């Protein structure tokens, strides 16, 4: 890290741009902590099953006692200006897992 707040990792690989209004998306992230003393950590993100971000060779920790203990979900409007109006966001079917789940099938999505 260059400063106290870390670095910016944009989701620029694949269809990682602006999301459309009034549409459900499957947003997935994967984090593998590094082995202490090595730069072998991994971060990946997918939108609807398409890889949109990947960083490898990461160092998240220096001691084995540091582990992932919770999930923190933040949503940002973007930029530095406040949103010009009230906005709503619906989050559903949150899953925390030790292996890849993947997005819902299109049949399951249509049944919603």
N, C-alpha and C positions, 0 to 999 in steps of 0.2 A: 504494500500500500504506500502511496506517495504522501497521503495525509490521513487524518483521523477518520474521514468518512469513506475511505476506500475509493474504488474506481467505478466508472460507469461502464456497464456491459450492455450494449444495445442488442436487441434481438434482430439482427440484420440478415441472417441466413434464411433463405426461403421466404414464405409468406408471412413475415413477421411485422408488417407495417400496421397501419391503422385498422382497427376492428370495426365492423359495420354495426350500426344500431339495430336493435330488435332482432338479434340472432344469437343463438346459443353457440358457444365454443367450448371445446375441450382444451383446457390450458394445463399442461403438465410440466413439472420440473423434476430433475434428478440431481442430487448432490451426493457425492462420495467424498468423505473426508480423506485427507492425505495421511499417509503413514508418517508419524512424527520424524522429522529429520529428512524427509523426502518431499519432492514436488510432484506427487502423483495423484492429487485430488482432481475431481471432475465435476463440472457443472454442465447440464444440458437442459434445454427447454423445447417443448413441442406445442404447436397449435394444430388441433384437429389431426394429430398423428404425424405432422410434418415437422421435422427438425428445423428450428429457427435460431437456435443459439447453441454453441458448444465451446467450452473452455477446458483445456486439459493442462496438466503440469502445474496445478495449483497447490498452494500451501495455505491451508486454513488454520492449522494448529501446530504447536511445538511439543505438546505433551499428550500422551494417550488418554488422560483423564478428561480432556475436552471432547464432548460428544454432542450430537444433535439431540436436544432435549425437548424442543417444542417447534411448532410451525407458526410462523408469523405472516399473516396475509394483509398486505397493504395494497391499495389501489390509488394510483395517482392520475390526476387530470393531465399532466404534462406541462412542460415549460415552467415558468416562474409566476405567471399571472394567474389569479384565481379564476375559477370557472365563471363564465358570464351568466350562468343561471343554475338553479338547482338541478342536480342530476341524480339518477337512480341506477343501481346496479344490483342484479340478482345473482347470487352464488348458490349453487345446488350441487349435491352429490360429491362432497369433498371426501377424498380418500387419501389416507396416509399409508404407504405400503413399503415393504422392503424389496419388492420386485416390480417390474413394469406392468401396468394395468392396461394402458391404451384407451383410446376414446370409445364411447358407446357405439354399438353398431347403428347403422342408419335406421334399421327397423325399430330399435329401442328408442331412438331419438324421435321418430315419427309418432310413437305411441304417447309421447309426453303431451 
